[in-house]
């Protein structure tokens, strides 16, 4: 019988933030209240002056991701270890379909890469890039197997799906309680602009951003929202980056549509000015970084509920792999690492600088992703019966983010030199302390694969 008490902290509960103690028994939260009412234990964490949040859920990471002839540096051990340092206790990655694969094959292959290496719990999304009739017929079986979310692209030759496939996928997921996730960019416009720039010798990183202006994202979001609405199917927009996208989401939320969007820390902090720097190619991601007015709109969306989740889209491609495309922006692997950065950035920039409530911070980073993707109430909440997944944050700890202070295995930090106030100092995963003051105490292979089931009633009431 493993028992532990966390005492003296401000605890972010569904009903508000209170100074209460948490009693952990084995892997579960067994009590919330005062220590004197709990069974006796000598295993006590004095968290006076700290903030306790539910362990973070990052539903958008790419570990061991193969893209544009290279592989991301984070594998399932180094990636989940870095995540744990950032207060993350659950991740969801992608089972990437190869040409001719079934979805079941893709999931089995990804699980073989992950099961023995993860230090925290994980799930998978099925990524559809070869939508044959037999693959689309698999959807109901994959949902029942515990993988109820399906990602598709509206861009990238060899990966994108057309509107006909989207309609059929919406029909299947609406019927069997799945969720469609869309990387929304208009392929034809982006391809045409790219070719125009390349033909004129405009090949630097800046032209990656210019080839994908805001309308490239906004048009695609508008189109897939319309299709999903036509079929009354839930929809999730990944890594939204634009003011126009947020305006579309505001309309969806006012109309009560089951349409949800995420954004990422880099879209909340960085502008496209970085593409003018000598190291600009390191920041090539899709969608690209935007303008100050887009950053303001995204923060507005986080506060008013039009954006439901902040994930990281961690894709840890090295500087060496990026430099291979130094002579042409279209040859640079798209992506940056960030799985460790989400909590300190959102607490510092959101709570301290902009007055975000702690409860909203917990919703964006833990509760909402757990509710949307079929993990709630086991994950994403501090309440009796939930997994004892917790992060303890020191609200006054000052850290300068960068290669020297973080634990990601990449050779480049997108927020190098960024100063934050408020930092995670302990991560508790299923009742065990796995990170303490920057020291990793967890164990490879200790995480479990999570079979998920999406509750449409749960997600339709989410705001």
C-alpha positions as a printed NumPy array, in Angstrom:
array([[  0.   ,   0.   ,   0.   ],
       [  1.656,   3.202,  -1.237],
       [  0.357,   6.334,   0.444],
       [  1.386,   9.935,  -0.031],
       [  0.079,  13.335,   1.09 ],
       [  0.651,  16.659,  -0.633],
       [  0.05 ,  19.4  ,   1.909],
       [ -0.162,  23.184,   2.041],
       [ -0.536,  24.067,  -1.655],
       [ -3.111,  25.974,  -3.632],
       [ -4.847,  23.16 ,  -5.528],
       [ -6.632,  23.783,  -8.825],
       [ -9.911,  21.877,  -8.534],
       [-12.891,  21.811, -10.938],
       [-14.795,  24.021,  -8.491],
       [-11.995,  26.551,  -8.074],
       [ -8.575,  26.927,  -6.498],
       [ -8.405,  26.091,  -2.785],
       [ -5.753,  25.462,  -0.166],
       [ -6.373,  21.801,   0.525],
       [ -4.322,  18.656,   0.983],
       [ -4.324,  15.682,  -1.377],
       [ -4.201,  12.08 ,  -0.209],
       [ -2.822,   9.548,  -2.686],
       [ -3.267,   5.822,  -2.237],
       [ -1.492,   3.578,  -4.69 ],
       [ -2.043,   5.234,  -8.083],
       [ -5.231,   7.17 ,  -7.369],
       [ -6.35 ,  10.357,  -5.656],
       [ -8.099,   8.969,  -2.576],
       [ -8.902,  12.124,  -0.641],
       [ -9.02 ,  15.926,  -0.882],
       [ -9.31 ,  17.958,   2.307],
       [ -7.243,  18.179,   5.481],
       [ -4.373,  15.881,   6.416],
       [ -5.864,  15.152,   9.833],
       [ -8.751,  13.328,   8.13 ],
       [ -6.51 ,  11.083,   6.034],
       [ -4.933,   7.736,   7.017],
       [ -1.494,   8.152,   8.562],
       [  1.605,   8.162,   6.368],
       [  5.157,   9.404,   6.721],
       [  5.351,  10.107,   2.993],
       [  4.437,  13.797,   2.983],
       [  5.303,  16.479,   0.424],
       [  5.277,  19.951,   1.929],
       [  4.034,  22.134,  -0.923],
       [  3.367,  25.334,   0.984],
       [  3.483,  28.328,  -1.357],
       [  3.141,  26.096,  -4.417],
       [  0.347,  25.517,  -6.935],
       [ -0.87 ,  22.002,  -7.753],
       [ -2.428,  21.405, -11.166],
       [ -3.694,  18.219, -12.79 ],
       [ -0.915,  16.53 , -14.73 ],
       [ -0.763,  18.018, -18.206],
       [ -2.187,  16.167, -21.209],
       [ -0.457,  16.902, -24.52 ],
       [ -2.574,  15.433, -27.288],
       [ -0.318,  16.547, -30.161],
       [  3.266,  15.266, -30.275],
       [  5.382,  13.613, -32.97 ],
       [  7.962,  11.246, -31.479],
       [ 10.076,   9.173, -33.884],
       [  8.31 ,  11.06 , -36.65 ],
       [  9.487,  10.434, -40.206],
       [  9.039,  13.436, -42.478],
       [ 10.854,  14.79 , -45.535],
       [ 13.594,  12.198, -45.365],
       [ 14.506,  12.669, -41.721],
       [ 13.409,  11.449, -38.274],
       [ 12.608,  13.603, -35.257],
       [ 15.159,  13.434, -32.437],
       [ 12.692,  12.694, -29.658],
       [ 11.961,   9.008, -29.338],
       [  9.395,   7.704, -26.877],
       [ 11.853,   7.66 , -23.983],
       [ 13.558,  11.022, -24.479],
       [ 10.314,  12.659, -25.583],
       [  8.205,  11.485, -22.651],
       [ 11.057,  12.211, -20.237],
       [ 11.222,  15.809, -21.467],
       [  7.438,  15.98 , -21.259],
       [  7.559,  14.876, -17.631],
       [ 10.006,  17.689, -16.843],
       [  7.337,  20.058, -18.161],
       [  4.599,  18.607, -15.954],
       [  3.104,  16.371, -18.657],
       [  1.786,  12.99 , -17.497],
       [ -0.071,  11.882, -20.659],
       [  0.686,  12.326, -24.358],
       [ -1.1  ,  11.277, -27.531],
       [  1.042,  10.636, -30.603],
       [  0.14 ,   9.637, -34.16 ],
       [  0.091,   6.231, -35.802],
       [  1.2  ,   7.369, -39.261],
       [ -0.236,   5.314, -42.093],
       [  2.155,   4.336, -44.867],
       [  1.09 ,   3.588, -48.419],
       [ -0.813,   0.291, -48.439],
       [ -1.024,   0.103, -44.644],
       [ -4.151,  -0.663, -42.743],
       [ -4.82 ,   1.575, -39.754],
       [ -4.409,  -1.46 , -37.51 ],
       [ -0.926,  -2.033, -38.971],
       [  0.052,   1.588, -38.335],
       [ -1.145,   1.431, -34.724],
       [  0.642,  -1.861, -34.08 ],
       [  3.889,  -0.476, -35.509],
       [  3.71 ,   2.697, -33.387],
       [  2.935,   0.74 , -30.243],
       [  5.981,  -1.444, -30.883],
       [  8.101,   1.73 , -30.869],
       [  6.497,   3.149, -27.738],
       [  5.426,   0.489, -25.257],
       [  8.823,  -0.333, -23.763],
       [ 10.107,   3.248, -23.7  ],
       [  7.379,   5.593, -22.433],
       [  7.811,   6.973, -18.915],
       [  4.263,   8.38 , -18.796],
       [  0.935,   7.178, -20.163],
       [  0.172,   7.581, -23.851],
       [ -2.469,   7.128, -26.5  ],
       [ -2.518,   7.241, -30.291],
       [ -4.445,   8.978, -33.042],
       [ -4.833,   7.18 , -36.357],
       [ -3.386,   9.292, -39.165],
       [ -5.032,   8.614, -42.528],
       [ -2.916,   9.337, -45.604],
       [ -3.96 ,   6.479, -47.902],
       [ -7.766,   6.508, -47.627],
       [ -8.723,   3.411, -49.585],
       [-12.254,   2.023, -49.158],
       [-10.928,  -0.734, -46.893],
       [ -9.16 ,   1.837, -44.696],
       [-12.302,   3.921, -44.301],
       [-14.206,   0.728, -43.509],
       [-11.753,   0.177, -40.633],
       [-12.829,   3.325, -38.785],
       [-15.507,   1.728, -36.622],
       [-13.165,  -1.129, -35.631],
       [-10.359,   1.276, -34.743],
       [-12.744,   3.356, -32.614],
       [-13.803,   0.232, -30.727],
       [-10.139,  -0.706, -30.258],
       [ -9.587,   2.477, -28.243],
       [ -8.22 ,   4.805, -30.931],
       [-11.234,   7.053, -31.639],
       [ -9.461,  10.062, -33.176],
       [ -8.366,  10.383, -36.814],
       [ -6.033,  12.988, -38.256],
       [ -6.084,  14.056, -41.885],
       [ -4.264,  16.684, -43.947],
       [ -5.696,  19.056, -46.538],
       [ -2.147,  19.719, -47.797],
       [  1.05 ,  17.809, -48.742],
       [  1.207,  15.661, -51.846],
       [  0.98 ,  11.992, -50.973],
       [ -0.611,  12.718, -47.586],
       [ -3.621,  14.951, -48.176],
       [ -7.202,  13.785, -48.492],
       [ -9.919,  15.318, -50.658],
       [-13.333,  16.594, -49.6  ],
       [-15.025,  13.369, -50.634],
       [-12.881,  11.397, -48.21 ],
       [-13.537,  13.996, -45.516],
       [-17.292,  13.609, -45.963],
       [-17.091,   9.834, -45.658],
       [-14.817,  10.119, -42.616],
       [-17.204,  12.583, -40.964],
       [-20.066,  10.149, -41.61 ],
       [-18.17 ,   7.273, -40.02 ],
       [-16.966,   9.195, -36.984],
       [-20.369,  10.774, -36.358],
       [-21.905,   7.292, -36.39 ],
       [-19.325,   5.509, -34.233],
       [-18.294,   8.324, -31.861],
       [-14.95 ,   9.256, -33.315],
       [-13.324,  12.671, -33.746],
       [-11.771,  14.041, -36.935],
       [ -8.625,  16.153, -36.511],
       [ -7.64 ,  18.332, -39.466],
       [ -4.364,  19.961, -40.427],
       [ -6.111,  22.752, -42.328],
       [ -4.236,  24.505, -45.13 ],
       [ -5.353,  25.114, -48.707],
       [ -2.961,  23.055, -50.815],
       [ -3.641,  24.644, -54.205],
       [ -3.018,  28.208, -53.038],
       [  0.097,  27.301, -51.059],
       [  1.518,  25.258, -53.932],
       [  0.918,  28.028, -56.463],
       [  2.54 ,  30.698, -54.285],
       [  5.479,  28.414, -53.52 ],
       [  6.163,  27.803, -57.207],
       [  5.911,  31.525, -57.964],
       [  8.521,  32.345, -55.32 ],
       [ 10.852,  29.518, -56.297],
       [ 10.7  ,  30.451, -59.981],
       [ 11.885,  33.956, -59.043],
       [ 14.713,  32.681, -56.855],
       [ 12.91 ,  33.612, -53.626],
       [ 14.116,  30.663, -51.55 ],
       [ 14.898,  31.943, -48.029],
       [ 12.923,  31.044, -44.916],
       [ 10.81 ,  34.196, -45.147],
       [  9.182,  32.886, -48.324],
       [  7.956,  29.811, -46.499],
       [  5.727,  32.164, -44.485],
       [  4.799,  34.282, -47.509],
       [  3.769,  31.186, -49.46 ],
       [  1.283,  30.34 , -46.723],
       [ -0.512,  33.605, -45.883],
       [ -3.391,  33.65 , -43.409],
       [ -5.994,  32.859, -46.058],
       [ -4.34 ,  29.477, -46.701],
       [ -5.306,  28.369, -43.204],
       [ -8.561,  30.326, -42.938],
       [-10.074,  28.999, -46.177],
       [ -9.312,  25.411, -45.242],
       [-10.766,  25.823, -41.739],
       [-13.916,  27.396, -43.177],
       [-14.325,  24.557, -45.668],
       [-13.876,  21.669, -43.235],
       [-16.097,  23.37 , -40.658],
       [-18.84 ,  23.581, -43.285],
       [-18.475,  19.901, -44.192],
       [-18.493,  18.824, -40.557],
       [-21.534,  20.97 , -39.837],
       [-23.39 ,  19.497, -42.794],
       [-22.934,  16.024, -41.283],
       [-23.262,  17.103, -37.614],
       [-19.855,  15.593, -36.89 ],
       [-17.401,  16.809, -34.215],
       [-14.261,  18.428, -35.593],
       [-10.913,  19.415, -34.111],
       [ -8.573,  21.885, -35.82 ],
       [ -4.926,  21.285, -34.966],
       [ -2.3  ,  24.027, -34.445],
       [ -4.464,  27.015, -35.415],
       [ -2.326,  30.087, -36.007],
       [ -4.376,  32.973, -37.429],
       [ -6.699,  35.775, -36.422],
       [ -9.092,  34.697, -39.179],
       [ -9.144,  31.147, -37.896],
       [-10.047,  32.366, -34.444],
       [-12.877,  34.466, -35.897],
       [-14.315,  31.349, -37.532],
       [-14.064,  29.493, -34.232],
       [-15.829,  32.324, -32.392],
       [-18.8  ,  31.913, -34.728],
       [-18.774,  28.13 , -34.259],
       [-18.792,  28.439, -30.475],
       [-21.623,  31.009, -30.521],
       [-23.663,  28.641, -32.657],
       [-22.955,  25.739, -30.317],
       [-21.241,  23.625, -32.966],
       [-19.029,  20.74 , -31.81 ],
       [-16.002,  22.35 , -33.422],
       [-12.829,  22.786, -31.398],
       [ -9.384,  24.223, -31.996],
       [ -5.962,  24.11 , -30.446],
       [ -3.024,  26.438, -30.714],
       [  0.594,  26.047, -29.596],
       [  3.035,  28.045, -27.436],
       [  5.148,  29.137, -30.412],
       [  2.121,  30.761, -32.067],
       [  1.491,  32.651, -28.818],
       [  5.044,  33.997, -28.512],
       [  6.875,  34.251, -31.833],
       [  6.232,  36.26 , -34.993],
       [  7.333,  35.725, -38.573],
       [ 10.182,  38.185, -37.986],
       [ 12.29 ,  35.172, -36.984],
       [ 12.326,  34.103, -40.64 ],
       [ 14.475,  37.145, -41.421],
       [ 17.206,  35.928, -39.06 ],
       [ 20.255,  33.924, -40.097],
       [ 18.832,  30.902, -38.273],
       [ 15.358,  31.445, -39.742],
       [ 15.161,  27.983, -41.267],
       [ 15.129,  26.499, -37.751],
       [ 11.678,  28.058, -37.3  ],
       [ 10.116,  26.609, -40.436],
       [  6.889,  24.964, -39.325],
       [  3.426,  24.604, -40.835],
       [  1.381,  26.639, -40.479],
       [  4.148,  29.262, -40.275],
       [  4.579,  31.797, -37.514],
       [  2.394,  34.879, -37.964],
       [  2.023,  38.558, -37.017],
       [  1.543,  40.34 , -33.693],
       [ -2.17 ,  40.8  , -34.44 ],
       [ -2.531,  37.027, -34.819],
       [ -0.862,  36.475, -31.446],
       [ -3.311,  38.911, -29.843],
       [ -6.257,  37.126, -31.449],
       [ -5.072,  33.717, -30.256],
       [ -4.714,  34.941, -26.675],
       [ -8.222,  36.373, -26.962],
       [ -9.431,  32.962, -28.095],
       [ -7.851,  31.276, -25.095],
       [ -9.678,  33.633, -22.758],
       [-13.103,  33.631, -24.437],
       [-13.313,  29.912, -25.166],
       [-13.045,  29.899, -28.951],
       [ -9.766,  27.984, -28.538],
       [-10.143,  24.956, -26.28 ],
       [ -6.658,  23.453, -26.025],
       [ -2.981,  24.373, -26.062],
       [ -0.776,  21.522, -27.271],
       [  2.84 ,  21.605, -28.391],
       [  3.014,  19.857, -31.799],
       [  6.473,  18.738, -30.698],
       [  8.407,  17.72 , -33.828],
       [ 12.07 ,  17.768, -32.88 ],
       [ 13.957,  18.044, -36.151],
       [ 17.621,  18.888, -35.736],
       [ 19.503,  21.897, -37.066],
       [ 21.458,  19.468, -39.232],
       [ 18.293,  18.209, -40.892],
       [ 17.057,  21.787, -41.317],
       [ 20.311,  23.022, -42.859],
       [ 19.932,  20.41 , -45.591],
       [ 17.308,  22.75 , -47.013],
       [ 19.272,  25.989, -46.617],
       [ 19.133,  26.709, -50.341],
       [ 15.362,  26.328, -50.635],
       [ 12.694,  26.696, -47.939],
       [ 10.572,  23.885, -49.39 ],
       [ 13.311,  21.343, -48.581],
       [ 13.349,  22.088, -44.826],
       [ 11.596,  19.589, -42.498],
       [  8.688,  21.374, -40.827],
       [  8.617,  21.293, -37.026],
       [ 10.198,  22.323, -33.718],
       [ 10.532,  20.76 , -30.277],
       [  8.498,  22.165, -27.41 ],
       [  6.968,  19.375, -25.324],
       [  8.604,  20.709, -22.137],
       [  7.789,  24.394, -22.583],
       [  3.999,  24.633, -22.457],
       [  3.331,  25.065, -18.73 ],
       [  6.003,  27.663, -17.909],
       [  5.116,  29.706, -21.002],
       [  1.377,  29.676, -20.328],
       [  1.759,  30.385, -16.625],
       [  4.235,  33.224, -17.172],
       [  2.617,  34.767, -20.259],
       [ -0.972,  33.846, -19.493],
       [ -1.485,  33.865, -15.739],
       [  1.118,  36.391, -14.61 ],
       [  1.21 ,  38.736, -17.586],
       [ -2.392,  38.606, -18.848],
       [ -4.393,  37.589, -15.774],
       [ -5.552,  34.15 , -16.894],
       [ -7.313,  32.231, -14.133],
       [ -5.554,  29.121, -12.876],
       [ -8.705,  27.153, -13.612],
       [ -8.533,  28.208, -17.256],
       [ -4.861,  27.228, -17.392],
       [ -5.817,  23.747, -16.178],
       [ -8.647,  23.524, -18.718],
       [ -6.434,  24.422, -21.671],
       [ -3.556,  22.132, -20.766],
       [ -5.246,  19.173, -19.104],
       [ -9.008,  19.05 , -18.559],
       [-10.211,  19.986, -22.044],
       [ -7.829,  17.684, -23.926],
       [ -8.799,  14.84 , -21.578],
       [-12.506,  15.511, -22.124],
       [-12.239,  15.871, -25.888],
       [-10.134,  12.777, -26.453],
       [-11.78 ,  10.261, -24.141],
       [ -9.471,  10.346, -21.107],
       [-11.707,  12.158, -18.615],
       [-12.222,  11.764, -15.646],
       [ -9.339,   9.326, -15.265],
       [ -7.027,  12.062, -16.523],
       [ -7.222,  15.852, -16.596],
       [ -8.744,  16.592, -13.203],
       [ -7.928,  16.599,  -9.509],
       [-10.766,  14.667,  -7.905],
       [-11.209,  11.499,  -5.887],
       [-10.9  ,   8.451,  -8.11 ],
       [ -8.769,  10.095, -10.799],
       [ -5.234,   8.937, -11.52 ],
       [ -2.788,  10.661,  -9.182],
       [ -1.201,  12.648, -12.023],
       [ -0.16 ,  16.025, -10.653],
       [  2.301,  18.825, -11.308],
       [  3.568,  21.113,  -8.564],
       [  4.476,  24.578,  -9.808],
       [  6.599,  27.161,  -7.98 ],
       [  4.886,  30.459,  -8.869],
       [  7.975,  32.621,  -8.249],
       [ 10.712,  30.493,  -9.78 ],
       [ 12.476,  32.392, -12.554],
       [ 14.057,  30.481, -15.416],
       [ 15.619,  31.538, -18.705],
       [ 14.507,  28.956, -21.235],
       [ 17.134,  27.435, -23.47 ],
       [ 19.367,  24.491, -24.179],
       [ 21.043,  24.774, -20.761],
       [ 17.874,  24.794, -18.688],
       [ 15.57 ,  22.354, -20.492],
       [ 15.742,  18.597, -20.971],
       [ 14.731,  18.107, -24.576],
       [ 17.425,  16.288, -26.559],
       [ 17.291,  18.676, -29.481],
       [ 20.112,  20.981, -30.566],
       [ 17.863,  24.039, -30.821],
       [ 15.374,  25.701, -28.448],
       [ 12.721,  27.803, -30.176],
       [ 12.392,  30.044, -27.094],
       [ 16.11 ,  30.368, -26.334],
       [ 16.611,  33.277, -23.909],
       [ 12.89 ,  33.607, -23.136],
       [ 12.479,  34.493, -19.433],
       [  9.601,  32.966, -17.498],
       [  8.378,  33.31 , -13.931],
       [  6.621,  30.233, -12.573],
       [  8.053,  26.79 , -13.211],
       [  7.161,  23.131, -12.566],
       [  9.322,  21.671,  -9.786],
       [  7.681,  18.26 ,  -9.218],
       [  5.773,  15.879, -11.443],
       [  3.787,  13.033,  -9.901],
       [  2.671,  10.264, -12.225],
       [  0.151,   7.738, -10.961],
       [  1.226,   8.521,  -7.408],
       [  4.989,   8.305,  -7.957],
       [  7.325,  11.281,  -7.969],
       [  9.058,  11.116, -11.354],
       [ 10.611,  14.611, -11.546],
       [ 11.933,  16.636,  -8.627],
       [ 13.696,  19.959,  -9.124],
       [ 15.044,  19.013, -12.522],
       [ 16.063,  15.456, -11.599],
       [ 14.336,  12.629, -13.421],
       [ 13.25 ,   9.807, -11.108],
       [ 10.969,   7.862, -13.426],
       [ 11.469,   4.603, -15.244],
       [ 11.521,   3.669, -18.918],
       [  8.53 ,   1.552, -19.872],
       [  6.475,   2.557, -16.83 ],
       [  3.846,   4.287, -18.962],
       [  0.817,   2.475, -20.304],
       [ -1.095,   2.569, -23.557],
       [ -4.499,   4.16 , -22.964],
       [ -7.531,   2.865, -24.803],
       [ -9.909,   5.786, -25.141],
       [-13.644,   6.226, -25.655],
       [-15.032,   9.609, -26.679],
       [-18.277,  10.706, -25.033],
       [-20.183,  12.98 , -27.432],
       [-22.278,  14.358, -24.568],
       [-19.061,  15.331, -22.788],
       [-17.538,  17.164, -25.731],
       [-20.739,  18.887, -26.826],
       [-20.972,  20.643, -23.444],
       [-17.319,  21.728, -23.464],
       [-16.693,  25.458, -23.667]])
